[in-house]
Amino acid sequence: MERAAFIALIRQALRDVPPPFNEHLRKIDIVVKRRPSATDLHEADLAPGESMYGFYRGIPLTERDGGYQMVAPDVIHIYQEPLEEDFPDERELVKEIRTTVLHELAHFFGIDDDRLEELGLG
């Protein structure tokens, strides 16, 4: 898939974020990368070669206090190649991109992996 089309699918997933959550999206950068780096995999406690579709780096909103000022925005990385490799069917790929974006945004909002599993976004 062309990078521009992939990015358009991410933007579509972001448009689905309801108020009041969407008001916080300006506080986070979303970056598309080809693949996770060795550092990304290490920070996520994954072995080289394991699939990783996205990664949130930052301090969740629920953990911020009054001293949280003048910092760079949090970042979500979305990894295009692993998603395309694991979901060759375009409909499945679109669905998984949306799931990945929402999963990583949930971490930004302070939702942990156990709760995401309960919500079907694990």
MIPA-601499 format. One record per residue: y, z, x of N, C-alpha, C, O, CB in turn. Coordinates in pm, whole numbers, plus 50000, padded with zeros to 5 digits. Last residue first. Glycine has a CB too. Layout:
<atoms>
YZXYZXYZXYZXYZX...
</atoms>
This chain:
<atoms>
494495224849294493965229649422493635218849518493175221549629492765237749399495485223349042496225216249147495745220149285496475218849383497715219149135494515238448835493985224948852494735216748955494635204448955493995217748722495225264748821496075255148748495565240748759496135231748697497485255848801493425276548992493365280048849494135269948765493745266948652493935294248824494405265949231493055262449186492925265249036492375257048962491985270449266496835279349242496835264849225495465259849179495375250649098497235257849357495975305249294496605302249163496625287249138496445282849024498055307849157495045301049556494145306149451494695302949312493965298449224493945321349466497345292449697496225283149673495275288049564494755279849487495445281049801500415305149541499385304149645498225295149602498145290849487498865318149680503785297949491502465298349427501395296149534501465286449610502345287649313506415294849575505725307549598504375308849534503855319949523506565318449552507695270849570508065280349465507295293549475507495302549393507825274149330506345258649778507795260949792508265271349690509125279549720508585247649774503885255549651504005264749765505475268249789505795279749819503385258549892504625235949467504225249149418504285259449530504675270849507502815248649357504955214049632506135220049568505815234049516506665242949522506635211149453502255209049686503145213549794504435219549739504935229349794503485201749887501385201749426500735212549500501675217949607501855230049618499415207449563502985179449368503125191549287502505203749357503045214749348502485189549150501995161749565503415165249561503605178249484504305187249531504255153849496499275160449488499665165349621501115169749623501435180449676499435154449726499435149349230498825162449250499265168549383499595180449390497295161449244500575124349297501275133549207500755147849226501535157249237501115129249060498515114149455499855115749512500625125749428501275134749483500595102049517496455113249263496365122749375497695124549446497985135449494495305118049475497355092949089497105106449039497095116649152497665127449138495775107048962497415071249265498645075549197498495089849148499405098049164498975066049077494665070049331495675072649434496975077749371497555087449420495945059949516493515062949087493185075849146494205079849253494575091549264491765075449208494655037449064494915047648962494625061649014495385071048990494075044948836493625024249293495055026649280495385037349175496285045349195495765013749244490995034949491491345030149358492805033949332493185045549346490395036249249490805049149731491065034749736491415028549600492065018049594489865027749792491295076949846491485072549707491815057649705492955053849680492625080749638491045080850116490165088650028490245084449882489375087949802490505103250040492975063250222491575062250264490645069150164489575063850132491395068350403495365072150105494885058650077493415056950113492675050050043495735048350152495505098150215495475096150070494895082450036494045081249949496885097650010495625092450492494475099850435494375098250284493275097150230494585114650471498155077150497496845071250529495655079250476494745073250419496715069850678500315095250415499945083150343498515078350372497755075850279500915072150376501055127350362500365118850459499745106750389498775108050315499275126950535504025144550333502975137750256502375127250350503105119350410503545131150122505555175050402505045162450457503955157350364503075164850322504505164350603508355191950310507015188450266506675175150332507405165350319506905187550108510515216850438509995203150445508595202550387507755211250410509995198050591513625234050380512175233850395511725219250389512445210550342511475242450283516745227550553515885227350434514405228450470513985224150577516135214550354517965251350795517605237750757516725238250633516045248250609516875230350874520205277650704518965272950763518715258650716519195254450611517765282150726522235294350594522505285450705521225281150778521185281050901523445292050802520325323050491521495314250484521545305350607520965308550710522785322350471518965349750386518475335950402519655326450381519935322250269517315332750302519675375050325519925370550461519505356150486519685351050597519235379350556518765380350069520185377650088520545372650227521595366650246520965389750059515545363850089516425374950051517865370850079518145359250110516045388050127512505347749989513845347450047514655359349999514495364249888514565334350011510115345249866510165354049984511545354550048511735361050151509155349350086510285326749664509975340549626510055350249743510045362349721508595341149564510615302649798511755308549727511525323149695512465331149697512045300849600508925302350116508955300849970510145308049907510615318249957507655306149910509985287150397509895300550340509995298950188511025294550137511025310150396508025260850547509255267450507508985281550458507895287050476509955259550401506195233050489506715241550597508015247750550508985240750518506925233350729503335219750342504635226050318504985234850437504185243050481504635234350187501625189550340501805202250407503225207250385504195199950406501495201050557498965167450231500335172150233500405185750299499395192550314500915172850092496375159750289497245150550214498705154550217499585146050207496785149650072493805158550508494975166450472495965156750409496355146850471495605173850598490445159550609491495153250530492595163150497492335174750463490905147250401489465164650949489465168850809490625162250737491665159550797489555184250797490005156751210489185147951127489095152150982488685144150898487825147151184490125189151345490445174851360489475166451279488265168851280490405170651510490125214851090489575208851211490035194351222490315187951121488035209751212492795235750975491825225050953491345219651088492085219951186492435213750866494955253550953493595258650979492525248450945491465251950892493355271450901497435243550948496775244450818495345249750831494615250350733496765230750751498015242451218498795251651135498165253550997498325264150936500225246551119496205221551289496035235151342496765245351255496205255751221496555235951487497335199751156495975204051122495735218451168495145226451096494935194751186499835198451288499765200251143498395205851103498305215451027500025186851070498955193351551499675205751520499635208751371499415220251331501135204851567497915168151523497005178951562497655192451532496965201851491496635177951713499485154251227499335155851371498305166851398497885173851306500695159251439498485134150951498835147351006498625147451157497675141451208498005158450938499935101150923498795110150932499275123950978500355125151036497715104651029502455089850847501195082250842500005091550832499165090150743501065073450967504605107850624504085105150758502785097350743502095098250641503865118550838507445113150439506155106050441505795103350587506575097450662506215092750359509015142450340508885132550445507495126350435506495133450425509125138850585511415159050163510055153750154509985141750248510765132350237509665149750005513225189250182513085175350223511625171350207510715179250233513575173150371514895210849955513685207350028513705192450062514135184149982512425210849946516915216049785516705225649893515505222249980515145229850069516535239449836516875199549572517845196149677517685205349798518265202649904519275197049624515145211449393514635200749479515605196849590515185191249692514305188649396515995229649209515765234549346515365223449442515245225949562514705245249344516025217348966517315220949023517185225649168518165225649242517985231848940513425215748880513985204048947515345206849011515775199449100514115192648849513005239948743512445238048877513105226548952513325227349073510955235648868513735244248484514775245848585514285243448726515065244748821515355259648576512995209748434514005220048456513365233648426512455233948343515285217648367509935195948582510825199848471511925209348514511825216148617510005206348361509095167748757509315182148773510335186548668511455181548666509825185648919508975140548741508195148048642508385163148653507885170648569506735144648656510255131348961510965130148833510255137948723510875141648623511085115348793508265134449151509395143649152510195143049023510755153148979510305140549271506645112649090506105126149074507235136349070507175146048995505115129449188508415092249165508005093549025507455107548999507765113548896506945082748990508525096349440509735098249360509405099849212510025107749142510705086549380505925088749503506365102549528507595105549443507685116149382506665104749679506075061849438505145070449364505475085249385505335093349292503695067749409507905053049628508265052249486507345061049402507795066949304508195037649437506375055649858507525064549839507965064449693508365074849640508695060349930504635034249811504115047849824505235057949798505045067749725503495050049964506395012849822505675015449696505115029749696505125036449593504535005249676507195014750091508195016049984507535019149850508055027149773509035003049973504765009650229505405022850237506415024950123506475035850066506115024450372502214992350051503464992250126504115006050120504025013050019504424981450070498835000050086500005000050000501235000050091501275006850193500005012449902
</atoms>
